[in-house]
Amino acid sequence: MAKKDYYEILGVSKNASADEIKSAYRKLARKHHPDIDKSAGAGEKFKEIGEAYQVLSDSQKRGAYDQFGHAAFDRSQGFGGAGAGGFNPFGGGGGWQTYNWSSAGGNPFGSAQGGPNVQFDFGGFEDPFELFEQIFGSGGAGPFGQAFRRRPTYSLNLTFDEAIHGVTKEIEVESRNAEGRLQRKRMKIRVPAGVDNGTKMRFGPPAGGLDIVFNVGRNPEFIREGADIFSEITVTIPQLVLGDIFEVNTVSGKVKVKVPHGTQPGSLVKLKGKGVVKLGGNSHGDHYVRVNLEVPQNPSKEEKQLYEELKNLSFKKKGWF
C-alpha cells in the first residue's frame, strides 16, 4: 500500500513554513493521541503524524523528501535509510536524537534508554511533559499522574566571586495555580559556595520546587578548574636565580609566596588549600601560581655589562668540566 504524502498528513502546503508545520503537528498530536482519540486506528494515525513531522521539521530530511519522496528513506531504494521511524517519545527508534533531556531526579522512562542523559526527539516540544500538558492540560491528570509533572528549570547568572563565596539571590519565577493559570512569584534562594559553571541544583520543597543551572562569569586574574585556582606572576632573572618572596592574590585574600632559588620559568608553585571550597564539603582545592620570566627588552648599559660578566662566567664554568 502506497504511503500517504507527509504534507497531506499534516494538512499543510508544500510551501508551508517551519512554524506552520509545527503548529499543524501540535494540533493533530493533541487531537489524535490514543489516550484522547478512542477511535479505531488512532494509534496508527498518531504514529503517522509523528513520522510526517519528523521529516518535514528537519530541513535536510525535508529537502530529501521533496526531491525523492518516500524513497529517500527506503533502504531498498539505495538511499541508505534515513530512518523516518514513527514518533515515539519513549524509544530511540528513529535514530534522530535531537533533544537532550536530563533531570537530577533520574529518567522516568527507565534506564533501558541509556540513563538520564539520553537524547529524545520530542517533535519541537521543550520536553516530554510539554507534549503531555498540551494533550491533557496542566492539572496533573496525564498518563504518569501527578508524580511526573514537569519540574521547571531556570538559568541564573553569577559573578565569579558569588560562585566562589556563595550568595543569596532574589529571583522571580512562574508557577501554575490550582486552575492551571500562570502566576509569578518572588523567592529567595541561598546559593552555596563552590558552585561552578553548569552546576544544576534543586531548590524548594520536593513537590513544587525548581531546578537552577548556574552560568558563572570569568575573572581576569584567575582560571578555575573545579576546586583549583590558577594564576600567574612575572619575575626577573635575578629573582629566579636567587629566589624571592612575592605577594599574590587568592580567592580568600592576599598571601605571601616564596619562590625558591633556581626555580625554572613556567614552574607551578602550589598553595595548598587556597582554592575553592568543594561543593557540599568543608575542604578546599589548591591554588597554583605559574612563574613566568620577564626578559628585559631594553637593558641599560650597566645591566648589559653585568649580563656580559655572567655570560663569561658561565663559559668559564663549562670549561672546568
Secondary structure, 3 states (H helix, E strand, C coil): CCCCCHHHHHCCCCCCCHHHHHHHHHHHHHHHCCCCCCCCCHHHHHHHHHHHHHHHCCHHHHHHHHHHHHHHHCHHHCCCCCCCCCCCCCCCCCCCCCEECCCCCCCCCCHHHCCCCCEECCCCCCCHHHHHHHHHCCCCCCCCCHHHCCCCEEEEEECHHHHHHCEEEEEEEEEECCCCCEEEEEEEEEECCCCCCCCEEEECCCCCCEEEEEEECCCCCCEEECCEEEEEEEECHHHHHHCEEEEEEECCEEEEEEECCCCCCCCEEEECCCCCECCCCCCECCEEEEEEECCCCCCCHHHHHHHHHHHHHHHHHHHCC
